[in-house]
Amino acid sequence: MADGPVNIFEYEELAKERINKPDYDYIAGGATDEITIRRTRAVLDSIMLRPNMMVDISQRDLSTTVLGQPINLPLMLDPAGHHSMASDEAEIATVRAAGAMGTVMVLSSHASRTLEDVAAEASGPIWFQQYLFKDRELTLEMANRAEEAGYSALCLTADAKVPPKRERNIRNNYVGGVSPNYSKIDMGTHTSTFGADAPAGPRDIRDPAATWEDLDWLASNIRLPVVVKGIMRGDDGRRCAEYGAKGVIVSNHGGRYLDTTFASIEVLPEVVDQVEGRIEVYLDGGMRRGTDILKALALGARAVLMGRPLFWGLAVDGEAGLRAVITLLRDELNGAMGMCGRPTINSIDRNIIGTVSPLLGLFPQSADFR
Ligand SMILES: Cc1cc2nc3c(=O)[nH]c(=O)nc-3n(C[C@H](O)[C@H](O)[C@H](O)COP(=O)(O)O)c2cc1C
């Protein structure tokens, strides 16, 4: 018997024993019926690979670039709040693991550590994730803080304007913490559901009125390239390119906001088509196997990101646990690329993908078939 987990699902099982239940539910859960979460795995599992044999795959190379920055493998770390739920070292462990493995960490503005403290531990490229705030000066201030600290891109999350209904959190009376990134910001007050003025939280300062013009404004007022996260349609992908973004993350926020959307990988091809190569397209959602990453790349993603598995790695063994999780996915991807006859990232193409059994073509109109 191997003594450690041998796949991401086993990491989750182990992590579940180590993280307190409300936090585990917050991480693992999603909006309302969690239909999108289940659909994501079902869709990924239903995509079949069509391998080519007798290709020279002796020299495999998983390296690529994102926004011109070299990374060792096409898997980055998604922005996710409060890594302290899984490890005392929190985002410090995460950024060290990302640096050691040669990939990008996208730091959430809801991190348990300040963006400056995390940047100080970085040994590779780091991106910073934030929102459009009602106060535009504050929006620029945070982006400029990130640039000054050494972040090389700004990830603008577009799909989190409305508070989601997460039923596990409601049942657990779950209250999350406030990130120190917001500690110096005067957030004012808001009128609570009970009518009284209550201290506002980070969510209250996000701007529900933000539109594409605001993306244009942001992209022209900061030096960092902007990557828009949370796009689920081809037309919106095209707008990202038109309004100044340099990249787009096809994502449904891991099923944590709007439920009953398609799995992100289902809409990836339409975004890739409408973006027409003008900006880079990435994907997140349900990446748990090397073959998932291969399928996303085959459907046109330049790279993928993972959210929940980073918590599972951190909970099992801090920085080393997260390194192990990334290594596991890297090795699975390496093997799958070899077995499909695709030795490099550039050689991965749509041709290795199928969703419908080739047998169906044999019996197109056959009465016997019904
Ligand atoms: C606990 C948790 C916190 C998250 N916090 C953020 C966040 O602060 N900003 C953001 O843009 N996305 C956030 N996300 C969404 C992730 O970036 C990502 O879109 C999603 O987790 C991808 O799906 P996966 O978990 O199946 O890999 C969070 C996800 C989780 C699980």
The ligand as a Gaussian input file, in Angstrom:
#p B3LYP/6-31G(d) Opt

LIG

0 1
 C      -12.673000      28.440000      -1.073000
 C      -12.689000      29.151000      -2.396000
 C      -12.484000      30.522000      -2.411000
 C      -12.493000      31.206000      -3.640000
 N      -12.236000      32.548000      -3.639000
 C      -12.166000      33.208000      -4.828000
 C      -11.797000      34.576000      -4.871000
 O      -11.511000      35.189000      -3.846000
 N      -11.764000      35.178000      -6.083000
 C      -12.053000      34.510000      -7.247000
 O      -11.999000      35.104000      -8.320000
 N      -12.380000      33.208000      -7.233000
 C      -12.440000      32.540000      -6.067000
 N      -12.741000      31.197000      -6.051000
 C      -13.020000      30.491000      -7.332000
 C      -11.741000      29.893000      -7.912000
 O      -10.861000      30.878000      -8.346000
 C      -12.043000      28.997000      -9.125000
 O      -12.779000      29.705000     -10.097000
 C      -12.766000      27.683000      -8.819000
 O      -12.436000      27.206000      -7.540000
 C      -12.367000      26.680000      -9.905000
 O      -12.974000      25.481000      -9.755000
 P      -12.306000      24.201000      -9.010000
 O      -12.382000      24.496000      -7.550000
 O      -13.207000      23.105000      -9.436000
 O      -10.887000      24.016000      -9.486000
 C      -12.730000      30.494000      -4.848000
 C      -12.903000      29.120000      -4.792000
 C      -12.889000      28.431000      -3.599000
 C      -13.074000      26.948000      -3.603000

